[in-house]
C-alpha cells in the first residue's frame, strides 16, 4: 500500500482538492459509498490517485459515459504512471467501437456468433494437428471464400488464439502475439482511435480483455456496469471479484437515466408482425409455438383499442392487459406466457446463430416485454405506458426508479464513489439513488476565479407554456439573444426543446452580428462535423454562435476549452411534458419522499440539463465567459434550490434593459 503522495501527479493541490481526495481515500479504506459534487476545475479525475493509494492489490473499475471522459482518465493515468511506471490500465469502450469485423446486427451478437463458429473450426483443425490457426491453410481458404457481408469466422479472433496440449487434451489459449500486444497496451498510451492500427490484425477487444485481466485500473463505459447481464459476464470472464474491487463512476448525474433506459422495453405493431413471422417458421417443430401465435391477435387488438384514445401518451393497467390478452387462450397467467417465450426464444436464437443471423429477434423483444409486464403488475417502479404516433400505438414498460439497481451495484463493491460536476443538490441525488443507505457526501465550491465570469438570470422571460404564443414575449426573448450575440467570441444558445429552437431560429440569417450561425442538426454525423467547424473558428480569427438543445448533442460531455466557447445562454427550463404519465411518476416519488418527490423526479433533471449546458464555458481556471439563465422560474423557491451555492451567490437578476447595458461592459 502506498500513500497519496506516491500517486498524486501534480506539484500542488487545487483549492479544496485535498479534502476531496482525503474523503475518497477514507471511503476506499473503510468501505461504503461516496457521492461528490465537484464543479469543473476541482480536479475530480485525480480521485483515481486516492483509490490507487488504498488499493493494496485490489482492482479499480472506472465507469465513464463518453469518449471524452475516457480520454480524461487516460491522460490522468499517464501522469500517474510517470510516478508509478509499473501502473497498468486497460479500457473497454464497447465492441461496437472496438470491433473491426462486425457485419449486420447487434455487435455483441455478431461477435459471439463469429467466435462460436471460429472456435468450432479451430478445434476441428487442432484435432487434425494444426495448433496455430493463423498458419492453417484450410482456415485461410475458408476465410478467402466466405461472404464478407455475412461472415461466419473472424480473422481477428483466429490470430488471437493457439492450441496447446495440456496433458489432458488440447486447450485453446491466447496466442503469443495477443499476449505481447496486451502487455504493451497496458503499459503504454494507446488512444482508442489508434487501437485498431496498434493491434495489427488482432482483435482489439480480445487484446484489451487480455490486458484487463492484469490491469490495476479498468476503464469501462456505463453499460458495462449498469447492465447486469453484461457486467456479470464481464466480471466472470476477467475474474473480477466485486467485493475486492473499487468502483468509480464519473458524470454520476447520468446514472439514473442510463439505468432506466436499460430496464425499459417497447413493442410496436411491427414487432408483433415480425414475431408472428418468426414463430410461424417454427410451427410444428417447437412445442408452445401455436399457443404463442394464437396470443398475438389479442395483443394487437389491445393496441387497437388504445388507438381510439385522443391522448398521445397514457398509462394502461397491466392487470387489464393480462385479462384482455389471456381471455380465450390456453394460458391462465402471464408467468406461463413468459415461460413459453423463454423456451421458444432459446430455440430461435440458436437457429439464428447457426444461420449467421445476429440481429435482435422480435421474439426476444416480446419475451422481454412480457417479463417486464409480469414485474410491473406488482412493482410500482415500472410503469406500463402506451404511445400513439401517426395512429400507430406502441406499448412500453418503463423503468422510473434506478435506486434498486444502484444500491445493489454500490453495495457489492468494496467501495463505490459517484462523482460529477453537476450533482447538485447532493442530498436530492443521494435520496434518489440510494434512499436510506449510509452515504458519505461532499459538495465543493467553484474553485475558478469569480472575476473571470458573470452570471445573469433574466427575470422577465420564461419558457412556460402560457407565454410561448405571446408575441411581445417572443420579441423580448429574441432581443435577449441579439443583445447576447454582441458579446465577443464563440457563443452558444440552448433551448428546452427542438420545437422551441426551430421556432427561434427558422428566420435567422447565416450570420448574426457578424458571427457564423450553427443550428443543431438531427444527424449525429452532421452535428459532429458542424461542431468541428465551430470550435475551429477562433483559431482563424472568426466567431460563431451555435443554437442547440439542453440535453442534446452540443450541450453535454463536451470540452470547449480556451476561446472555443466564451458564453452560454440557456433559455427556459427543460421540463418533461406534464401529462398524465408524468403525474404518475411524480406521485410515485411523492409517496416515496413526501413533498420533495416532485422536485426530485420532475424539476431536478431539468435543472441539471441547464447546469450541464452552462458548464460548457468555463473548463479551466484561465477561461473567461458570460453565463445567462433566461428563465424567471429560477428565482422561485421550487427551482432555485436546484442550483449550486456558488451560482445562487453570484447570480445577477436582470431585466432586458439591464442585461443589454451590462453585457456591453464585458470584454
ABEGO torsion letter per residue (X at the ends): XBBAAAABABABBBBGAAAAAAAAAAAAAAEEBBBBBBBBGAGAAAAAAAAAAAAGGBBBBBBBABAAAAAAAAAAAAAAAAABAABBBBBBAEAAAABAABBBEBAAAAAAAAAAAAAAAAAAAAAAGBABAAABAAAAAAAAABBAABBABBAAAAAABBBBBAGAEBBBBBBAAAAAAAAAAAABBBBAAAAAAAAGGBBAAAAAAAAAAABABBBBBAAAAABAAAAAAAAAAAGBBAAABBBBBBGAAAAAAAAAAAABBBBBAAAAAAAAAAAAAABGABBGAAAAAAAAAAAAAAAAAAAABABABBBBBAAAAAAAAABGBABABAAAAAAAAAAAAAAAAAAAAAAGBABBBAAAAAAAAAAAAAAAAABAABBBBBBBBGGBBBBBBBBABAAAAAAAAAAABABBBBBBABAOBAAAAAAAAAEABBBBBBBBBBABBAAABBBBBBAABBABAAAAABAAAAAAAAAAAAAAAABBEBBBBBBABAAAAAAAAAABBABBGGBBBBBBBABAAAAAAAAAAAAAAAAAGBBBBBBBBBGBAAABGBBBBEAABABBBBBEBBBBBBBAAAAAAAAAAAAAAEAAAAAAAAAAAAAAAAAAAAAAABABAABBBBBBBBBAAAABAAAAAABBAAAAAABBBBBAAAAAAAAAABX
